[in-house]
Amino acid sequence: GEIIIIEPDGALHDGSFVLAQPGGEWIFRQLARRGDGWCLRALNPAYPEQPLPDLAAIHGVVIQKAVPGRRRLTKHYV
């Protein structure tokens, strides 16, 4: 029941929530810095982290989350 707004050219940093397409499947994950590389961390700890060779699989950064009709529950990520 929530709406997320995604900025295709948003700035990427450690901890950003992103929309990615590694291997052809669209996924929503948190971007994490690991040493000199990056990985995608699932919100559910039952799923393993997915290493990324580069950031080409990232197609957008979540900049806002909102619940329709509930202005108080809106959260901005930028």
C-alpha positions in Angstrom: 0.0 0.0 0.0 3.0 2.3 -0.2 4.2 4.4 -3.1 7.9 4.9 -3.8 9.4 7.6 -6.0 12.5 6.6 -7.9 15.0 9.0 -9.4 16.7 7.4 -12.4 19.8 9.6 -12.2 19.9 9.8 -8.4 23.2 9.9 -6.5 24.3 6.5 -5.2 25.9 6.0 -1.8 26.3 3.3 0.8 22.9 2.6 2.2 20.8 3.9 -0.7 17.6 1.9 -1.5 17.8 1.2 -5.2 15.9 -0.5 -8.1 18.2 -2.8 -9.9 18.1 -5.4 -12.7 21.0 -7.8 -12.3 20.6 -10.8 -14.5 17.3 -9.6 -16.1 15.1 -9.6 -13.0 13.9 -6.3 -11.4 14.6 -6.2 -7.6 14.4 -3.6 -4.8 17.5 -3.7 -2.6 19.8 -1.7 -0.4 23.2 -0.8 -1.9 26.1 -1.6 0.4 29.8 -0.9 0.0 32.0 -4.0 0.5 35.8 -3.3 0.5 36.5 -2.0 -3.0 33.2 -3.2 -4.5 29.5 -3.0 -4.1 26.7 -5.5 -3.3 22.9 -5.5 -3.0 21.5 -6.3 0.4 18.0 -7.7 0.7 15.6 -6.2 3.3 14.7 -9.7 4.3 17.8 -11.3 6.0 16.8 -14.7 4.6 18.2 -13.7 1.2 21.9 -13.5 0.7 23.8 -10.4 -0.4 24.4 -10.2 -4.1 27.8 -8.9 -5.2 27.9 -6.4 -8.2 30.8 -6.3 -10.6 29.9 -2.6 -11.3 26.9 -0.2 -10.9 25.5 -0.7 -14.4 22.7 -2.9 -13.0 21.3 0.0 -10.9 18.5 1.8 -12.7 17.3 4.2 -10.0 17.5 5.4 -6.4 14.5 5.7 -4.1 14.1 9.3 -3.1 10.7 9.2 -1.3 8.2 6.8 0.2 4.6 7.7 0.9 1.4 6.1 2.1 -1.6 7.5 0.1 -3.8 9.8 2.3 -1.3 9.8 5.2 1.0 12.8 4.7 2.5 12.2 8.1 4.0 8.9 7.0 5.9 10.3 4.1 9.6 9.8 4.3 12.2 11.6 2.1 15.6 9.9 1.4 17.4 12.9 0.0 
